[in-house]
Amino acid sequence: MKPRLLANENVPAPSVTLLRNVQFNVLAIAESHPGLSDRSVLDLATPLKHLPRTRPL
């Protein structure tokens, strides 16, 4: 099972697309919660059980 990822806004959209194309579950902050603070991103990741990513893989 691949990890669920939470991509912060500085993860480029092409990286998010690439991960989704290889069947990763990726929630992109730029798409769903633009402008969210770093602390809020971490607070969001925890209950969703997504691993936060701040840089491209």
N, C-alpha and C positions, 0 to 999 in steps of 0.2 A: 504494500500500500504506500503510495506516494504521500509525502506530507502536504498539508494544506498550507498555503503561503499567503501572507498579507504583504503586498508590495507597497512600500511607502512611495510618496510622490516622486522621489528622485530615482526610482527604478524606471528606466525608459520603457515606453509603450511597446517597442519591438521585443524587448525582453519578456514582458508580460505575455504578449502574443505567442512567442516561441514556447514558453512554459505551458501555456494552455494547449498549444498544438501537440505537445507530448503528454497530454492528459493530466497535468497538474491542476489542482483546484486553486486558483489564484484570485484573491480579492484585491483589486487595485484601488488604493486610496484616491488616486487622481480621478477615477471614474465615479466612485461612490461617496467619498467624503473629502472633496478638495479643500485644502487649507487647514486640515485637522492638525493640531499640535502633536509633537512627537509623543508626549505623555498620553494623549488621548488615543493615538494609534496603538500604543502598548495596552492601554485599557480595553480597547476594542478587540485586540488579538486574543486576549486571555479567554473570555467566555466563548468565543467562536472556535477556540482550539486551532488557531492558525499560527504558524511560525512567522514572526515579523522578519521582513527582508528590507534592508536599507540600501543595498547595492545590488547591481545585476549579478547573476550567477555566472 
